[in-house]
Amino acid sequence: MSSTSNKKSLLDMATQTIVQSQVWRSIFRHGYPDTPLNQSLVMMGNVFLHLHPVKISRQAMKITYTWCMGGISFFLFLLLTITGVFLMFYYVPDTTQAYQNINQLSSAVTFGHLVRNMHRWSAHLMVVSVTLHMIRVFYHGAYKPPREFNWVVGVLLFFVTLFLSFTGYLLPWDQIAIWAITVGTNLAPYTPLLGDAVYKVLVGGGAVAQSTLIRFYVGHVILLPLAGALLMAVHFWRIRKDGGAAGPPPPSRREVEAQAAEREALSATR
Ligand code: HEM
């Protein structure tokens, strides 16, 4: 008995020494998060957590309310980044090598086929999940003030997602990719006023060729993911500043009265 309490006190002493050391206190600047104040300080003092709201309505977080489509989109973005880095080890953005690279990746690289398919399917799913998220936000009227700026950030994220999908489509350099991108980029000259300039910036010449492949590659692996990550940071920070996700509206007076009447009727029958 005495040895257990001895061990406990030794453990307590060790814990106290660590928790009170300067190294610990320079990293964790608050106590254990068991009070509302410490809970808030934990959220404020952590670079990842501070993007989230300190408090959030339980109703607004219900999966039946948000469909979790924003969270799923973010998860898919992370998965695409990890699998994309793996693919970058093998893929060379050269018109004479790209198609062969992709074939070898699927047939000769350990887990290559799996990772490539994870990347492909996650990309398709992300387009679906972002679209559903947008529909959900619109359906709940969550684009209204004070969330109108976040709606605009969301629209930019929507376009980044579509462009990521579009640029990724060309990279295997197979017939379907070349002709799909030829058709897609042939729409660019119809842009009012800037048509030809848009086409040249996108394609890098008069037709889809090596210059297009390198442009789409740089856009796909650097520019668009970077823009997406920055916009997501702003998006999450805005959710926090706007008081968390907008919950369902409070019950109407008629609903409150009906519920009270129901409760009364129930207690009268008991
Ligand atoms: C990469 C794309 C996106 C990611 C990762 C993302 C992520 C999220 C997350 C995690 C939330 C919290 C609530 C929830 O899950 O519904 C949210 C809320 C919100 N999102 Fe997005 N989102 C994206 C695209 C969009 C798009 C395309 C729009 C609209 C055009 C949009 C507009 C909003 C708005 C207005 C809110 C606040 C909703 C509320 O308060 O109920 N987002 N987003």
Boltz pocket constraint, residues with backbone or C-beta under 6 A from the ligand:
constraints:
  - pocket:
      binder: B
      contacts: [[A, 66], [A, 68], [A, 69], [A, 70], [A, 71], [A, 73], [A, 74], [A, 77], [A, 130], [A, 133], [A, 134], [A, 137], [A, 140], [A, 142], [A, 143], [A, 147], [A, 150], [A, 151], [A, 152], [A, 153], [A, 154], [A, 155], [A, 157], [A, 158], [A, 161], [A, 232], [A, 235], [A, 239], [A, 244], [A, 245], [A, 246], [A, 247]]
      max_distance: 6.0
